[in-house]
Amino acid sequence: MTIVLASDQTAVAPSQGQIIRDVLLGRLQRGEIGLEDRLVDTAIAAEFGVSRMPARDALKRLVHEGYLEATTRGFMLPRVTHNEILEIFDLRRLLEPRAVALVAQSMKPAELTALEGTIGDARGATRAGDTELVFKASERFRNGWIAAVPNVSLRQAIQRYMTQVQAVRMLTFRDPVNHPLIVDGNTRLFDAFANRDAVAASDHILRFIYEGERAYLNAVKAEAEEAQQAAKSA
């Protein structure tokens, strides 16, 4: 596949790196890139018909966002162990209730409007059964409220465990049963922001994290059962 990228892009048009990043992100979200796959900048550049630099820029962006990690032989899905994921759920329960409480007290009208748009997008994507769009809307919602955390050190601490969040998302979003639960959780959190209710925001995010951990454990169990069935059938 070759995607032709315009060379006379205006200042508001997405860059070549951004376009490649979005295409690769879609593949990641759909599970088309596995744990053993390696993404190499020269191969990506050849596929998209561009120079090496925008391809490498796209891959580095995905590393920064927690979707990939750099290795000596290319870029791969992050290696996050099961125990590390469970430990970060504990960390999230400590940090995120305080973070959303601060957001509820300080969020600007424009930020609320942007979050409301992601809720609408997620609901529409859920009705349409579009897993990729549900994923993207959920990601925009989370990134939106994190960006609004006024405590810079707290915001940066939350951003540092993005890899764990992405690993859990990519596993749990495969089951459409989880989609309405995620949308409803985000909606409750948005309502708390809109009402300037710091206590409700803290309560909702704590419940949401526990629900996310339960969905993750169920997905891990389902994967193990599928592997056992495959081994019996082999």
C-alpha positions in Angstrom: 0.0 0.0 0.0 1.3 3.5 -0.9 -0.3 6.6 0.3 0.4 9.7 -1.7 1.1 12.7 0.6 0.8 16.2 -0.7 4.0 18.2 -0.7 2.2 21.6 -0.7 0.4 21.2 2.7 -0.8 24.3 4.4 0.0 25.2 8.0 -3.3 23.6 9.1 -2.9 20.4 7.2 -1.6 17.3 9.0 2.1 16.6 8.4 3.4 13.5 6.7 4.5 12.2 10.1 1.0 12.8 11.6 -0.7 11.0 8.8 1.6 8.0 9.1 1.1 8.1 12.9 -2.6 8.0 12.6 -2.6 5.0 10.1 -0.2 3.1 12.4 -2.3 3.9 15.4 -5.3 2.5 13.7 -3.5 -0.8 13.0 -2.4 -0.9 16.7 -5.9 -0.3 17.9 -7.3 -3.0 15.6 -4.7 -5.5 16.9 -3.0 -5.8 13.5 0.5 -5.4 15.0 1.5 -8.2 17.3 4.0 -8.5 20.1 6.6 -10.0 17.9 6.2 -7.5 15.0 9.0 -5.0 14.5 8.3 -1.6 12.8 11.4 -0.2 11.0 11.5 3.4 9.9 13.0 2.5 6.4 10.2 0.0 5.7 7.5 2.4 6.9 9.0 5.1 4.7 9.0 2.8 1.7 5.4 1.7 2.4 4.1 5.3 2.5 6.3 6.6 -0.3 8.1 9.2 1.9 11.6 9.9 3.2 12.8 8.3 6.4 12.4 11.3 8.6 8.5 11.6 8.7 8.3 7.8 9.2 10.7 8.0 12.1 8.8 11.0 13.5 5.6 9.0 13.4 7.2 6.1 15.3 8.7 8.4 17.9 5.4 10.0 18.5 3.9 6.6 19.1 6.7 5.9 21.6 6.0 9.1 23.4 2.3 8.3 23.6 3.0 4.8 25.1 2.0 2.7 22.1 5.5 1.5 21.1 9.0 1.2 22.5 12.3 1.7 20.7 14.7 -1.2 20.4 18.0 -1.7 18.7 16.2 -3.4 15.8 13.1 -1.2 15.4 10.0 -0.3 17.3 7.7 -2.8 19.1 4.8 -3.0 21.4 5.8 -2.3 24.9 6.7 -5.2 27.1 4.6 -4.6 30.2 4.3 -7.5 32.6 1.1 -8.6 34.2 2.4 -7.7 37.6 3.5 -4.2 36.4 0.0 -3.6 35.1 -1.6 -4.6 38.4 0.9 -2.4 40.3 0.0 0.6 38.2 -3.7 0.1 38.8 -2.7 0.6 42.5 -0.8 3.8 41.6 -3.7 5.1 39.5 -6.1 4.6 42.5 -3.7 6.8 44.5 -3.1 9.6 42.0 -6.1 10.0 39.7 -8.9 10.7 42.3 -6.9 13.8 43.4 -6.2 14.8 39.8 -9.8 14.7 38.7 -10.8 16.6 41.9 -8.5 19.4 40.9 -9.8 19.3 37.3 -13.4 19.6 38.5 -12.5 22.8 40.4 -10.5 24.4 37.6 -11.7 23.1 34.2 -12.4 25.9 31.6 -15.6 26.0 29.5 -13.7 25.4 26.3 -12.2 22.3 27.8 -15.6 21.0 29.0 -17.0 21.6 25.5 -14.1 19.5 23.9 -14.7 16.7 26.4 -18.4 16.7 25.7 -17.7 16.2 22.0 -15.6 13.1 22.7 -18.6 11.7 24.7 -20.9 12.2 21.8 -18.4 10.6 19.4 -17.9 7.6 21.7 -21.7 7.0 22.0 -22.1 7.2 18.2 -19.2 4.8 17.6 -20.6 2.4 20.2 -24.0 2.3 18.5 -22.2 1.8 15.1 -20.0 -1.0 16.6 -16.9 0.9 15.5 -14.2 -0.3 18.0 -11.5 1.9 16.5 -13.5 5.1 16.9 -14.6 4.2 20.4 -11.0 3.7 21.3 -10.0 7.1 19.8 -12.8 8.9 21.5 -11.9 7.4 24.8 -8.3 8.3 24.3 -9.2 11.9 23.5 -11.4 12.1 26.6 -8.6 10.8 28.9 -5.9 13.0 27.3 -8.3 16.0 27.6 -8.8 15.8 31.3 -5.2 14.9 32.0 -4.1 18.0 30.1 -6.4 20.1 32.3 -4.8 18.9 35.6 -3.4 22.2 37.0 -0.8 20.5 39.2 2.0 20.0 36.7 4.0 17.4 38.7 0.8 15.3 39.2 -0.1 15.6 35.5 3.4 14.4 34.5 3.3 11.5 37.0 0.1 10.3 35.4 1.5 10.6 31.9 4.5 8.5 32.8 2.4 5.3 33.1 0.7 5.8 29.7 2.2 2.5 28.5 0.2 0.6 31.1 -3.0 2.4 30.2 -2.5 1.7 26.5 -1.7 -2.0 27.1 -5.0 -2.4 29.1 -7.0 -0.5 26.5 -5.7 -2.5 23.6 -6.7 -5.7 25.4 -10.1 -4.7 26.9 -11.3 -2.8 23.8 -11.4 -6.1 21.8 -14.6 -7.0 23.7 -17.5 -4.8 22.6 -19.3 -5.6 25.9 -16.8 -3.2 27.5 -17.6 -0.3 25.2 -20.8 1.0 26.8 -19.3 0.6 30.3 -16.4 2.8 29.2 -18.6 5.4 27.7 -20.9 5.5 30.7 -17.9 5.9 33.0 -16.5 8.8 31.0 -20.0 10.4 31.0 -20.3 10.2 34.8 -16.9 11.8 35.1 -17.8 14.5 32.6 -21.0 15.3 34.6 -18.9 15.7 37.7 -16.6 18.1 35.9 -19.6 20.1 34.5 -21.1 20.3 38.0 -17.8 21.4 39.6 -18.2 18.4 42.0 -14.7 17.3 43.1 -16.0 14.6 45.4 -18.2 13.0 42.7 -15.2 13.2 40.2 -12.9 11.4 42.7 -15.5 8.8 43.4 -16.3 8.1 39.7 -12.7 7.8 38.6 -12.0 5.4 41.5 -14.9 3.2 40.5 -13.8 3.5 36.9 -10.3 2.2 37.7 -11.7 -0.7 39.6 -14.0 -1.6 36.7 -11.0 -1.3 34.3 -9.0 -3.7 36.4 -11.8 -6.2 36.5 -12.2 -5.9 32.7 -8.5 -6.4 32.3 -8.4 -9.5 34.5 -11.4 -11.0 32.6 -9.6 -10.3 29.3 -6.4 -12.0 30.5 -8.5 -15.0 31.7 -10.2 -15.2 28.3 -6.9 -15.1 26.5 -5.6 -17.9 28.6 -8.7 -20.1 28.0 -8.4 -19.5 24.2 -4.7 -20.5 24.3 -5.6 -23.7 26.2 -8.3 -24.5 23.6 -5.9 -23.9 20.8 -3.3 -26.2 22.4 -5.9 -28.9 22.7 -6.9 -28.6 19.1 -3.4 -28.6 17.8 
